[in-house]
């Protein structure tokens, strides 16, 4: 009886751990509004679109009207954070984002300017 209980516990633990890992893999997929505070031109608000293609996270940066400003050249995924590299206004920059909760992120642009973001919910 103890062996059966142990096997059942191990099976449930494995199921839960794979479910949690699957959910965190696509945490950043979707549309995010990110505000970068304290830039030389004031606070900058941009929309980031992330999607998973062929197992890799790819994306683009849009302005507030939805017009694409630039594509994200690379996205480095680590544990729970991402670092997105892109060119904007002739500058190569990186934005690092870390999850706060299901719909909020925090991070920094170039390690110098604080950033915070919110997931944009799609209207149905």
The first five atom37 places (N, CA, C, CB, O) and aatype in JSON, in Angstrom:
{
  "aatype": [20, 20, 20, 20, 20, 20, 20, 20, 20, 20, 20, 20, 20, 20, 20, 20, 20, 20, 20, 20, 20, 20, 20, 20, 20, 20, 20, 20, 20, 20, 20, 20, 20, 20, 20, 20, 20, 20, 20, 20, 20, 20, 20, 20, 20, 20, 20, 20, 20, 20, 20, 20, 20, 20, 20, 20, 20, 20, 20, 20, 20, 20, 20, 20, 20, 20, 20, 20, 20, 20, 20, 20, 20, 20, 20, 20, 20, 20, 20, 20, 20, 20, 20, 20, 20, 20, 20, 20, 20, 20, 20, 20, 20, 20, 20, 20, 20, 20, 20, 20, 20, 20, 20, 20, 20, 20, 20, 20, 20, 20, 20, 20, 20, 20, 20, 20, 20, 20, 20, 20, 20, 20, 20, 20],
  "atom_mask": [
    [1, 1, 1, 1, 1],
    [1, 1, 1, 1, 1],
    [1, 1, 1, 1, 1],
    [1, 1, 1, 1, 1],
    [1, 1, 1, 1, 1],
    [1, 1, 1, 1, 1],
    [1, 1, 1, 1, 1],
    [1, 1, 1, 1, 1],
    [1, 1, 1, 1, 1],
    [1, 1, 1, 1, 1],
    [1, 1, 1, 1, 1],
    [1, 1, 1, 1, 1],
    [1, 1, 1, 1, 1],
    [1, 1, 1, 1, 1],
    [1, 1, 1, 1, 1],
    [1, 1, 1, 1, 1],
    [1, 1, 1, 1, 1],
    [1, 1, 1, 1, 1],
    [1, 1, 1, 1, 1],
    [1, 1, 1, 1, 1],
    [1, 1, 1, 1, 1],
    [1, 1, 1, 1, 1],
    [1, 1, 1, 1, 1],
    [1, 1, 1, 1, 1],
    [1, 1, 1, 1, 1],
    [1, 1, 1, 1, 1],
    [1, 1, 1, 1, 1],
    [1, 1, 1, 1, 1],
    [1, 1, 1, 1, 1],
    [1, 1, 1, 1, 1],
    [1, 1, 1, 1, 1],
    [1, 1, 1, 1, 1],
    [1, 1, 1, 1, 1],
    [1, 1, 1, 1, 1],
    [1, 1, 1, 1, 1],
    [1, 1, 1, 1, 1],
    [1, 1, 1, 1, 1],
    [1, 1, 1, 1, 1],
    [1, 1, 1, 1, 1],
    [1, 1, 1, 1, 1],
    [1, 1, 1, 1, 1],
    [1, 1, 1, 1, 1],
    [1, 1, 1, 1, 1],
    [1, 1, 1, 1, 1],
    [1, 1, 1, 1, 1],
    [1, 1, 1, 1, 1],
    [1, 1, 1, 1, 1],
    [1, 1, 1, 1, 1],
    [1, 1, 1, 1, 1],
    [1, 1, 1, 1, 1],
    [1, 1, 1, 1, 1],
    [1, 1, 1, 1, 1],
    [1, 1, 1, 1, 1],
    [1, 1, 1, 1, 1],
    [1, 1, 1, 1, 1],
    [1, 1, 1, 1, 1],
    [1, 1, 1, 1, 1],
    [1, 1, 1, 1, 1],
    [1, 1, 1, 1, 1],
    [1, 1, 1, 1, 1],
    [1, 1, 1, 1, 1],
    [1, 1, 1, 1, 1],
    [1, 1, 1, 1, 1],
    [1, 1, 1, 1, 1],
    [1, 1, 1, 1, 1],
    [1, 1, 1, 1, 1],
    [1, 1, 1, 1, 1],
    [1, 1, 1, 1, 1],
    [1, 1, 1, 1, 1],
    [1, 1, 1, 1, 1],
    [1, 1, 1, 1, 1],
    [1, 1, 1, 1, 1],
    [1, 1, 1, 1, 1],
    [1, 1, 1, 1, 1],
    [1, 1, 1, 1, 1],
    [1, 1, 1, 1, 1],
    [1, 1, 1, 1, 1],
    [1, 1, 1, 1, 1],
    [1, 1, 1, 1, 1],
    [1, 1, 1, 1, 1],
    [1, 1, 1, 1, 1],
    [1, 1, 1, 1, 1],
    [1, 1, 1, 1, 1],
    [1, 1, 1, 1, 1],
    [1, 1, 1, 1, 1],
    [1, 1, 1, 1, 1],
    [1, 1, 1, 1, 1],
    [1, 1, 1, 1, 1],
    [1, 1, 1, 1, 1],
    [1, 1, 1, 1, 1],
    [1, 1, 1, 1, 1],
    [1, 1, 1, 1, 1],
    [1, 1, 1, 1, 1],
    [1, 1, 1, 1, 1],
    [1, 1, 1, 1, 1],
    [1, 1, 1, 1, 1],
    [1, 1, 1, 1, 1],
    [1, 1, 1, 1, 1],
    [1, 1, 1, 1, 1],
    [1, 1, 1, 1, 1],
    [1, 1, 1, 1, 1],
    [1, 1, 1, 1, 1],
    [1, 1, 1, 1, 1],
    [1, 1, 1, 1, 1],
    [1, 1, 1, 1, 1],
    [1, 1, 1, 1, 1],
    [1, 1, 1, 1, 1],
    [1, 1, 1, 1, 1],
    [1, 1, 1, 1, 1],
    [1, 1, 1, 1, 1],
    [1, 1, 1, 1, 1],
    [1, 1, 1, 1, 1],
    [1, 1, 1, 1, 1],
    [1, 1, 1, 1, 1],
    [1, 1, 1, 1, 1],
    [1, 1, 1, 1, 1],
    [1, 1, 1, 1, 1],
    [1, 1, 1, 1, 1],
    [1, 1, 1, 1, 1],
    [1, 1, 1, 1, 1],
    [1, 1, 1, 1, 1],
    [1, 1, 1, 1, 1],
    [1, 1, 1, 1, 1],
    [1, 1, 1, 1, 1]
  ],
  "atom_positions": [
    [[0.81, -1.19, 0.0], [0.0, 0.0, 0.0], [0.86, 1.26, 0.0], [-0.93, -0.01, 1.19], [0.53, 2.24, -0.66]],
    [[1.98, 1.23, 0.75], [2.86, 2.39, 0.8], [3.52, 2.62, -0.55], [3.92, 2.21, 1.89], [3.71, 3.77, -0.96]],
    [[3.87, 1.53, -1.25], [4.48, 1.68, -2.57], [3.51, 2.32, -3.55], [4.95, 0.32, -3.11], [3.89, 3.18, -4.34]],
    [[2.27, 1.9, -3.51], [1.26, 2.46, -4.4], [1.06, 3.95, -4.11], [-0.08, 1.7, -4.25], [0.93, 4.75, -5.04]],
    [[1.03, 4.31, -2.86], [0.88, 5.72, -2.48], [2.08, 6.54, -2.95], [0.7, 5.84, -0.96], [1.92, 7.66, -3.43]],
    [[3.27, 5.99, -2.81], [4.49, 6.68, -3.24], [4.5, 6.86, -4.76], [5.74, 5.89, -2.78], [4.83, 7.93, -5.25]],
    [[4.15, 5.83, -5.49], [4.1, 5.91, -6.95], [3.08, 6.96, -7.39], [3.76, 4.52, -7.56], [3.36, 7.75, -8.28]],
    [[1.9, 6.96, -6.76], [0.87, 7.94, -7.1], [1.37, 9.36, -6.82], [-0.43, 7.66, -6.3], [1.15, 10.26, -7.64]],
    [[2.03, 9.58, -5.71], [2.55, 10.9, -5.35], [3.6, 11.36, -6.35], [3.16, 10.88, -3.94], [3.58, 12.52, -6.76]],
    [[4.5, 10.49, -6.75], [5.53, 10.83, -7.72], [4.89, 11.17, -9.08], [6.54, 9.66, -7.87], [5.3, 12.12, -9.73]],
    [[3.9, 10.39, -9.49], [3.23, 10.65, -10.76], [2.54, 12.01, -10.76], [2.2, 9.54, -11.05], [2.63, 12.75, -11.73]],
    [[1.85, 12.35, -9.68], [1.18, 13.65, -9.57], [2.21, 14.78, -9.58], [0.32, 13.71, -8.29], [1.99, 15.8, -10.23]],
    [[3.32, 14.61, -8.87], [4.36, 15.64, -8.82], [4.96, 15.87, -10.21], [5.46, 15.24, -7.83], [5.2, 17.01, -10.59]],
    [[5.2, 14.81, -10.95], [5.73, 14.95, -12.31], [4.73, 15.66, -13.22], [6.08, 13.58, -12.9], [5.12, 16.51, -14.02]],
    [[3.46, 15.33, -13.1], [2.43, 15.98, -13.9], [2.37, 17.47, -13.6], [1.06, 15.33, -13.65], [2.3, 18.28, -14.52]],
    [[2.39, 17.83, -12.33], [2.33, 19.24, -11.93], [3.56, 19.99, -12.42], [2.2, 19.37, -10.4], [3.44, 21.11, -12.91]],
    [[4.74, 19.4, -12.3], [5.96, 20.1, -12.72], [6.0, 20.32, -14.23], [7.19, 19.31, -12.29], [6.47, 21.36, -14.68]],
    [[5.51, 19.37, -15.03], [5.49, 19.58, -16.48], [4.43, 20.59, -16.87], [5.25, 18.25, -17.2], [4.63, 21.33, -17.83]],
    [[3.33, 20.64, -16.16], [2.29, 21.62, -16.44], [2.8, 23.03, -16.14], [1.02, 21.32, -15.62], [2.57, 23.95, -16.92]],
    [[3.47, 23.21, -15.03], [4.01, 24.52, -14.66], [5.06, 24.96, -15.67], [4.61, 24.49, -13.24], [5.08, 26.13, -16.06]],
    [[5.91, 24.07, -16.09], [6.95, 24.4, -17.06], [6.32, 24.8, -18.39], [7.92, 23.22, -17.24], [6.81, 25.73, -19.03]],
    [[5.28, 24.14, -18.82], [4.62, 24.47, -20.08], [3.99, 25.85, -20.02], [3.56, 23.42, -20.42], [4.01, 26.57, -21.01]],
    [[3.44, 26.23, -18.89], [2.81, 27.53, -18.77], [3.84, 28.65, -18.81], [2.0, 27.6, -17.49], [3.58, 29.69, -19.41]],
    [[4.99, 28.47, -18.19], [5.98, 29.54, -18.14], [6.69, 29.7, -19.47], [6.98, 29.27, -17.05], [7.23, 30.78, -19.72]],
    [[6.71, 28.7, -20.33], [7.41, 28.79, -21.59], [6.82, 29.88, -22.48], [7.37, 27.45, -22.31], [7.58, 30.57, -23.17]],
    [[5.52, 30.06, -22.49], [4.89, 31.06, -23.34], [4.33, 32.22, -22.53], [3.8, 30.42, -24.15], [3.37, 32.86, -22.94]],
    [[4.93, 32.49, -21.39], [4.46, 33.59, -20.55], [4.49, 34.91, -21.33], [5.33, 33.71, -19.28], [3.54, 35.69, -21.22]],
    [[5.53, 35.17, -22.1], [5.68, 36.45, -22.77], [4.93, 36.54, -24.1], [7.13, 36.7, -23.01], [4.8, 37.63, -24.65]],
    [[4.43, 35.42, -24.61], [3.69, 35.47, -25.88], [2.46, 36.36, -25.73], [3.28, 34.04, -26.33], [1.71, 36.23, -24.76]],
    [[2.27, 37.26, -26.7], [1.14, 38.17, -26.67], [1.6, 39.6, -26.88], [0.38, 38.04, -25.36], [2.71, 39.86, -27.32]],
    [[0.7, 40.52, -26.54], [0.98, 41.94, -26.73], [1.18, 42.61, -25.37], [-0.16, 42.64, -27.53], [0.36, 42.43, -24.47]],
    [[2.25, 43.36, -25.22], [2.59, 44.03, -23.98], [2.77, 45.52, -24.22], [3.86, 43.43, -23.38], [3.41, 45.92, -25.2]],
    [[2.22, 46.35, -23.35], [2.49, 47.78, -23.37], [3.55, 48.04, -22.31], [1.18, 48.63, -23.09], [3.34, 47.78, -21.12]],
    [[4.7, 48.55, -22.75], [5.83, 48.76, -21.86], [6.16, 50.25, -21.82], [7.08, 47.94, -22.32], [6.26, 50.91, -22.85]],
    [[6.32, 50.78, -20.62], [6.73, 52.17, -20.43], [8.14, 52.18, -19.86], [5.74, 52.93, -19.48], [8.42, 51.55, -18.84]],
    [[9.02, 52.9, -20.55], [10.4, 53.05, -20.1], [10.5, 54.45, -19.49], [11.45, 52.85, -21.29], [10.26, 55.45, -20.18]],
    [[10.86, 54.52, -18.21], [10.86, 55.78, -17.49], [12.24, 56.45, -17.5], [10.4, 55.56, -16.06], [13.27, 55.79, -17.4]],
    [[12.2, 57.78, -17.62], [13.41, 58.58, -17.44], [14.36, 58.63, -18.62], [14.13, 58.07, -16.3], [15.54, 58.93, -18.43]],
    [[13.88, 58.36, -19.83], [14.78, 58.47, -20.99], [15.04, 59.95, -21.25], [14.17, 57.76, -22.27], [14.3, 60.8, -20.75]],
    [[16.08, 60.3, -22.02], [16.35, 61.7, -22.32], [15.17, 62.42, -22.98], [17.56, 61.8, -23.22], [15.05, 63.64, -22.87]],
    [[14.3, 61.68, -23.66], [13.12, 62.27, -24.29], [11.87, 62.1, -23.44], [12.9, 61.65, -25.66], [10.75, 62.23, -23.95]],
    [[12.03, 61.8, -22.17], [10.89, 61.58, -21.28], [10.52, 60.1, -21.25], [9.68, 62.42, -21.73], [11.24, 59.26, -21.77]],
    [[9.39, 59.8, -20.65], [8.93, 58.41, -20.57], [8.49, 57.95, -21.96], [7.77, 58.26, -19.54], [7.77, 58.67, -22.66]],
    [[8.93, 56.76, -22.34], [8.6, 56.22, -23.65], [7.64, 55.04, -23.49], [9.89, 55.78, -24.41], [7.9, 54.12, -22.71]],
    [[6.55, 55.07, -24.23], [5.55, 54.0, -24.17], [5.54, 53.28, -25.52], [4.13, 54.56, -23.81], [5.36, 53.91, -26.56]],
    [[5.73, 51.96, -25.48], [5.77, 51.16, -26.7], [5.0, 49.87, -26.49], [7.22, 50.86, -27.12], [4.88, 49.37, -25.37]],
    [[4.5, 49.34, -27.58], [3.86, 48.02, -27.55], [4.82, 47.0, -28.11], [2.53, 48.02, -28.35], [5.42, 47.21, -29.17]],
    [[4.96, 45.89, -27.42], [5.79, 44.79, -27.86], [4.89, 43.61, -28.18], [6.85, 44.4, -26.79], [4.04, 43.23, -27.38]],
    [[5.08, 43.03, -29.35], [4.33, 41.86, -29.77], [5.29, 40.68, -29.77], [3.66, 42.07, -31.19], [6.28, 40.68, -30.51]],
    [[5.02, 39.68, -28.95], [5.84, 38.48, -28.89], [5.01, 37.28, -29.32], [6.42, 38.26, -27.47], [3.85, 37.14, -28.93]],
    [[5.61, 36.42, -30.14], [4.95, 35.16, -30.51], [6.0, 34.09, -30.68], [4.11, 35.33, -31.81], [7.17, 34.37, -30.95]],
    [[5.57, 32.86, -30.53], [6.48, 31.73, -30.65], [6.35, 31.15, -32.05], [6.19, 30.66, -29.56], [5.27, 30.73, -32.46]],
    [[7.48, 31.11, -32.77], [7.53, 30.52, -34.1], [8.68, 29.53, -34.14], [7.69, 31.61, -35.21], [9.81, 29.86, -33.79]],
    [[8.37, 28.32, -34.56], [9.38, 27.26, -34.64], [10.14, 27.09, -33.33], [10.37, 27.55, -35.76], [11.34, 26.84, -33.33]],
    [[9.42, 27.22, -32.21], [10.02, 27.01, -30.9], [10.78, 28.2, -30.35], [10.91, 25.86, -30.95], [11.26, 28.14, -29.22]],
    [[10.9, 29.28, -31.12], [11.64, 30.46, -30.66], [10.69, 31.63, -30.5], [12.76, 30.81, -31.65], [9.71, 31.77, -31.23]],
    [[10.99, 32.48, -29.54], [10.21, 33.69, -29.33], [10.71, 34.76, -30.29], [10.31, 34.16, -27.84], [11.91, 35.04, -30.35]],
    [[9.81, 35.36, -31.04], [10.13, 36.44, -31.98], [9.17, 37.59, -31.7], [10.03, 35.95, -33.48], [8.17, 37.42, -31.01]],
    [[9.48, 38.77, -32.25], [8.58, 39.87, -31.98], [8.88, 41.13, -32.75], [8.6, 40.17, -30.56], [9.76, 41.18, -33.6]],
    [[8.1, 42.16, -32.41], [8.22, 43.46, -33.04], [7.82, 44.53, -32.03], [7.34, 43.55, -34.33], [7.17, 44.25, -31.03]],
    [[8.24, 45.77, -32.33], [7.9, 46.93, -31.51], [6.95, 47.8, -32.31], [9.17, 47.72, -31.07], [7.2, 48.08, -33.48]],
    [[5.85, 48.23, -31.68], [4.87, 49.1, -32.33], [4.74, 50.4, -31.55], [3.5, 48.4, -32.45], [5.0, 50.45, -30.35]],
    [[4.34, 51.45, -32.25], [4.03, 52.7, -31.55], [2.6, 52.62, -31.02], [4.21, 53.93, -32.49], [1.93, 51.6, -31.17]],
    [[2.14, 53.7, -30.41], [0.82, 53.69, -29.77], [-0.33, 53.57, -30.77], [0.63, 54.94, -28.94], [-1.45, 53.24, -30.38]],
    [[-0.06, 53.83, -32.06], [-1.12, 53.7, -33.07], [-1.17, 52.29, -33.67], [-0.91, 54.72, -34.19], [-2.05, 51.99, -34.47]],
    [[-0.22, 51.43, -33.29], [-0.18, 50.08, -33.82], [0.73, 49.92, -35.02], [-1.56, 49.64, -34.18], [0.82, 48.84, -35.6]],
    [[1.41, 51.0, -35.41], [2.33, 50.95, -36.54], [3.65, 50.33, -36.08], [2.57, 52.37, -37.13], [4.21, 50.71, -35.05]],
    [[4.14, 49.36, -36.86], [5.39, 48.7, -36.5], [6.56, 49.66, -36.65], [5.61, 47.45, -37.38], [6.76, 50.27, -37.7]],
    [[7.32, 49.79, -35.56], [8.49, 50.67, -35.56], [9.75, 49.89, -35.97], [8.69, 51.31, -34.18], [10.58, 50.39, -36.72]],
    [[9.87, 48.66, -35.46], [11.03, 47.84, -35.76], [10.75, 46.4, -35.36], [12.28, 48.37, -35.03], [9.89, 46.12, -34.53]],
    [[11.49, 45.51, -35.96], [11.43, 44.1, -35.57], [12.46, 43.87, -34.47], [11.69, 43.14, -36.79], [13.49, 44.55, -34.41]],
    [[12.19, 42.91, -33.61], [13.15, 42.53, -32.59], [14.13, 41.57, -33.25], [12.45, 41.88, -31.34], [13.73, 40.56, -33.82]],
    [[15.42, 41.9, -33.16], [16.43, 41.1, -33.87], [16.73, 39.79, -33.16], [17.7, 41.9, -34.02], [16.88, 38.75, -33.81]],
    [[16.83, 39.82, -31.82], [17.06, 38.59, -31.06], [16.33, 38.67, -29.73], [18.57, 38.35, -30.84], [16.15, 39.75, -29.16]],
    [[15.93, 37.51, -29.25], [15.34, 37.41, -27.91], [16.04, 36.28, -27.19], [13.77, 37.17, -27.98], [16.01, 35.12, -27.62]],
    [[16.68, 36.63, -26.09], [17.4, 35.65, -25.26], [16.49, 35.27, -24.1], [18.78, 36.22, -24.75], [16.17, 36.11, -23.26]],
    [[16.08, 34.0, -24.04], [15.21, 33.53, -22.98], [16.04, 32.83, -21.9], [14.13, 32.57, -23.53], [16.81, 31.92, -22.19]],
    [[15.86, 33.27, -20.67], [16.53, 32.66, -19.52], [15.48, 32.41, -18.46], [17.69, 33.55, -18.96], [14.63, 33.27, -18.22]],
    [[15.52, 31.26, -17.83], [14.56, 30.9, -16.79], [13.24, 31.64, -16.93], [15.15, 31.17, -15.42], [12.37, 31.21, -17.68]],
    [[13.09, 32.74, -16.21], [11.82, 33.46, -16.23], [11.93, 34.83, -16.88], [11.3, 33.63, -14.83], [10.95, 35.57, -16.9]],
    [[13.08, 35.19, -17.41], [13.22, 36.52, -18.0], [13.59, 36.42, -19.47], [14.28, 37.34, -17.23], [14.02, 35.38, -19.96]],
    [[13.41, 37.55, -20.17], [13.84, 37.63, -21.56], [14.63, 38.93, -21.74], [12.63, 37.58, -22.53], [14.42, 39.9, -21.03]],
    [[15.53, 38.91, -22.72], [16.23, 40.11, -23.14], [16.02, 40.24, -24.63], [17.76, 40.07, -22.77], [16.45, 39.39, -25.41]],
    [[15.34, 41.32, -25.03], [15.02, 41.56, -26.43], [15.94, 42.64, -26.98], [13.53, 41.97, -26.61], [16.07, 43.71, -26.38]],
    [[16.58, 42.35, -28.1], [17.47, 43.33, -28.75], [16.79, 43.85, -30.0], [18.86, 42.69, -29.1], [16.22, 43.09, -30.79]],
    [[16.85, 45.17, -30.18], [16.24, 45.8, -31.35], [16.91, 47.14, -31.6], [14.71, 45.98, -31.17], [17.64, 47.65, -30.75]],
    [[16.66, 47.71, -32.77], [17.2, 49.02, -33.13], [16.06, 50.02, -33.18], [17.95, 48.96, -34.49], [15.05, 49.79, -33.84]],
    [[16.23, 51.13, -32.47], [15.21, 52.17, -32.46], [15.9, 53.53, -32.49], [14.28, 52.03, -31.22], [16.82, 53.78, -31.71]],
    [[15.45, 54.4, -33.37], [16.04, 55.72, -33.58], [17.55, 55.62, -33.79], [15.72, 56.64, -32.39], [18.31, 56.41, -33.24]],
    [[17.97, 54.65, -34.59], [19.37, 54.4, -34.94], [20.23, 53.91, -33.78], [19.96, 55.64, -35.51], [21.46, 53.91, -33.89]],
    [[19.62, 53.5, -32.67], [20.37, 52.97, -31.54], [20.04, 51.49, -31.36], [20.05, 53.76, -30.24], [18.88, 51.09, -31.41]],
    [[21.07, 50.69, -31.16], [20.88, 49.28, -30.81], [20.67, 49.21, -29.31], [22.11, 48.39, -31.26], [21.53, 49.61, -28.53]],
    [[19.52, 48.7, -28.89], [19.19, 48.65, -27.46], [18.73, 47.26, -27.07], [18.1, 49.68, -27.13], [18.35, 46.44, -27.91]],
    [[18.77, 47.01, -25.78], [18.24, 45.76, -25.23], [17.26, 46.09, -24.12], [19.38, 44.84, -24.71], [17.47, 47.02, -23.34]],
    [[16.19, 45.32, -24.07], [15.18, 45.46, -23.03], [15.07, 44.13, -22.31], [13.8, 45.9, -23.63], [14.79, 43.1, -22.93]],
    [[15.3, 44.16, -21.02], [15.18, 42.96, -20.19], [13.88, 43.04, -19.43], [16.39, 42.8, -19.22], [13.58, 44.06, -18.81]],
    [[13.1, 41.96, -19.46], [11.81, 41.91, -18.77], [11.74, 40.68, -17.86], [10.65, 41.88, -19.79], [12.16, 39.59, -18.24]],
    [[11.21, 40.9, -16.67], [10.99, 39.83, -15.7], [9.52, 39.84, -15.28], [11.91, 39.99, -14.46], [8.94, 40.91, -15.11]],
    [[8.91, 38.66, -15.11], [7.51, 38.61, -14.68], [7.33, 39.15, -13.26], [6.98, 37.17, -14.75], [8.17, 38.93, -12.39]],
    [[6.24, 39.87, -13.04], [5.83, 40.3, -11.7], [4.66, 39.43, -11.26], [5.44, 41.82, -11.68], [4.66, 38.87, -10.16]],
    [[3.66, 39.32, -12.14], [2.53, 38.42, -11.94], [2.05, 38.01, -13.33], [1.38, 39.09, -11.08], [2.77, 38.2, -14.31]],
    [[0.85, 37.47, -13.45], [0.38, 36.97, -14.74], [0.3, 38.03, -15.83], [-0.97, 36.36, -14.57], [0.47, 37.7, -17.01]],
    [[0.05, 39.28, -15.48], [-0.17, 40.32, -16.48], [0.74, 41.53, -16.35], [-1.58, 40.77, -16.4], [0.49, 42.55, -16.99]],
    [[1.8, 41.44, -15.55], [2.7, 42.58, -15.37], [4.16, 42.13, -15.42], [2.41, 43.29, -14.04], [4.51, 41.04, -14.95]],
    [[4.99, 42.99, -15.99], [6.43, 42.75, -16.05], [7.16, 44.0, -15.57], [6.88, 42.36, -17.49], [6.61, 45.1, -15.54]],
    [[8.41, 43.8, -15.2], [9.29, 44.92, -14.88], [10.64, 44.6, -15.48], [9.39, 45.16, -13.33], [10.93, 43.44, -15.79]],
    [[11.46, 45.61, -15.66], [12.77, 45.38, -16.23], [13.51, 46.66, -16.45], [12.64, 44.62, -17.52], [13.3, 47.66, -15.76]],
    [[14.41, 46.63, -17.47], [15.19, 47.82, -17.76], [15.6, 47.84, -19.22], [16.42, 47.88, -16.86], [15.73, 46.81, -19.87]],
    [[15.78, 49.06, -19.71], [16.29, 49.29, -21.05], [17.76, 49.63, -20.9], [15.49, 50.44, -21.8], [18.11, 50.58, -20.21]],
    [[18.62, 48.86, -21.54], [20.07, 49.04, -21.48], [20.63, 48.97, -20.06], [20.43, 50.35, -22.1], [21.76, 49.4, -19.83]],
    [[19.86, 48.44, -19.13], [20.32, 48.36, -17.74], [20.36, 49.73, -17.08], [21.69, 47.73, -17.68], [20.87, 49.86, -15.96]],
    [[19.84, 50.77, -17.75], [19.91, 52.13, -17.23], [18.55, 52.74, -16.91], [20.63, 53.01, -18.21], [18.43, 53.52, -15.97]],
    [[17.54, 52.39, -17.68], [16.23, 53.0, -17.54], [15.22, 51.95, -17.09], [15.78, 53.66, -18.86], [15.09, 50.9, -17.72]],
    [[14.51, 52.23, -16.01], [13.51, 51.29, -15.5], [12.35, 51.17, -16.48], [13.0, 51.74, -14.13], [11.96, 52.13, -17.14]],
    [[11.8, 49.97, -16.55], [10.66, 49.71, -17.43], [9.62, 48.91, -16.66], [11.11, 48.94, -18.72], [9.94, 48.09, -15.8]],
    [[8.36, 49.16, -17.0], [7.26, 48.36, -16.45], [6.26, 48.15, -17.57], [6.59, 49.06, -15.21], [6.09, 48.99, -18.45]],
    [[5.61, 47.0, -17.53], [4.7, 46.68, -18.61], [3.48, 45.93, -18.14], [5.41, 45.87, -19.65], [3.44, 45.34, -17.06]],
    [[2.45, 45.98, -19.01], [1.19, 45.31, -18.75], [0.77, 44.54, -20.0], [0.1, 46.32, -18.34], [0.89, 45.04, -21.12]],
    [[0.29, 43.33, -19.79], [-0.21, 42.53, -20.9], [-1.5, 43.16, -21.41], [-0.45, 41.05, -20.46], [-2.39, 43.52, -20.63]],
    [[-1.6, 43.29, -22.75], [-2.83, 43.82, -23.34], [-3.76, 42.66, -23.6], [-2.54, 44.62, -24.65], [-3.41, 41.7, -24.28]],
    [[-4.96, 42.76, -23.06], [-5.97, 41.72, -23.27], [-6.65, 41.96, -24.61], [-7.02, 41.72, -22.11], [-6.97, 43.09, -24.96]],
    [[-6.85, 40.9, -25.34], [-7.53, 40.99, -26.64], [-9.02, 41.15, -26.42], [-7.23, 39.76, -27.51], [-9.6, 40.44, -25.6]],
    [[-9.65, 42.07, -27.15], [-11.09, 42.23, -27.07], [-11.77, 41.1, -27.81], [-11.53, 43.59, -27.65], [-11.35, 40.71, -28.9]],
    [[-12.82, 40.57, -27.21], [-13.52, 39.45, -27.86], [-14.88, 39.85, -28.27], [-13.59, 38.25, -26.95], [-15.62, 39.04, -28.84]]
  ]
}
